[in-house]
Amino acid sequence: MKKLLITRVLPDANIAFARARYDVTLRQSTEGLTVAEAAAALGEYDAILPTLGDQFTAAAFAGDIRCGVLANFGVGYNHIDVEAATNAGVAVSNTPDVVTDATADIGLTLILSTCRRAGEGERLVRADKWTGWAPTQMLGTHVTGKTVGIVGMGRIGQAVARRCHYGFEMPVLYYNRSRKKVDLPARQVDTLADLMAQADIVVLTVPGGGANTHLIDAAALAAMKLTGIFINIARGDVVDEEALIAALQSGQIAGAGLDVFAKEPIVPDAFRAMENVVLLPHLGTAALEVREAMGQMALDNIVAWDEGRALPQGVT
């Protein structure tokens, strides 16, 4: 029986499936594998089911390799050096599609919460400081009809765009590195600066790492409207957090809704101190049926590797 390492606790159904087929080691820690731990795991296990935070960098692949597959739990895999893995003979897969709708839903949650000051309002009520309804109390940004700009028009970006257009009658702009046709009313703009300047609400949905690191920098934020709302459901490293903090503190933009951070679970104190920022603990796919589907997809890739078949969701 092949040895399988699962680096975080998964839903019970996934663990039961894995244990029926493999000799499973299940880590209880919520912290990701360090580079040294990742390197040791590659030498000890036949297959590994990693996730965000596990540091499978190039250095992790420098030693003896027993592992044949890294079946990542999650669509993003910027914590895995795919080139180094491939050179070491380790296949890599991820879990796209099943995360699309849940992540897009969180995008809308953040849009509504940030624009309508829902987090601030709940804190007011919980602190027993609400003095009653008033015509000018906690006035926020009306969402219906506002222009939304999507940065990265992949599966999740398109799902956000559909919700915005068909649910809230929002004109949709999008910026993508390549030309891309979509099956909904939306207009592609030529540059990121064009999108940041024209949109009332900007939603970030691009993959993390590589050329996208700090894609949203001080210059990009400076192009936004003073009334602009910034939403990140992508990866924390895509945003220069210091630049975002400065833009929020100075009033350069009106607010932000964040589900991801550059050094999770560390969240800068400056974000927590601002009422115009909505903070979520990476809830993008946090629904049981979604997490079960992600786990099963990752395990199906391991089974495919074990049986000598091509990985259904293999990445290169």
C-alpha positions, 0 to 999 in steps of 0.5 A: 500500500502506497504512503500518502501524506495529507498536509491538513485535516480534510473533511471526513469523507475525503479521509475515509476515501484516502484511508481505504486505498492508501497508508495515510499520514494526516498532519494535524497542524494548521501551519504549512510545511516548511521547505525542510519539511516539504523536502523530507516529505518528498523523500518519505511519501509516494504521494502528497496532498498539499495545500496553500502554505506548504513550501514546495519551493525549488529547494525542496526538490534538491534531495532524494525524491520518492514522491510521484505526485503533488495533488494540490488542494486548491486552484492556486498552486503558487506555493509549488515550484511546478518547474522544479517538480517536473524536473524531479519527475513529480506530477502536479495537479490542482482543483479548478472548476469546483471552487468557481462559484463558491469563490465568486459568492465570496466576491459578492459578499465582500462587494456588498459588505464593503459598499454597504458598511455591513461589517462596521454596522454589525460591530456597532450593533454588537457593541450596543452603540446603535442609537436607532435609525436615522436618514443619514446614518452609515451611508454607504455605496449603492451597488446596483448599476455601478461599474465593476472591473474584473482583473483576470477574466478566468473562470472565477472572474467570469462568475463574478461578472455574471453575478454583477451583471445579471444580479445587480445590473452592473456594467462589466469591464475586465482586464486580461493579459491576453485577448479573451472573449466571454459569453456575457455583456462585458468590455475588455480594456487595454490596460490595468490603469484603464480598468482601475480608473473607470471602475467603481468597484475593482475585483481581483481574481488573477492567480498568485505568484510569478508575474502577478506578484504586486500587480496591484501596486501604488500606481494601480491604486492611484488610478482608482476613483476616490470613491473606488472599492477594492476587492481581493479574492485572488491571492495576497501576494498579488497586492502590495499591502503597504501601498493598499494600506497607504491608499486607504489611510489617505482616502485615495480609495474609499474602501477594501474587502479582503479574503486573502493576505500576503502572509496568512494568517498574519493580517497587518494591524493597519487593516484591522484598525480601519472601519472601511476595510472588511476582513475575512479569513480566506473563506473563498471555498469554505462550504462543506460540499465545496471542500469535499469536492475539492478533496475528492478531485485531489484524491482522484488525481492521486488515484489516476497517477497510481493507476498510470493514467494522465492526471485529470487536472494536471498542471505544467 
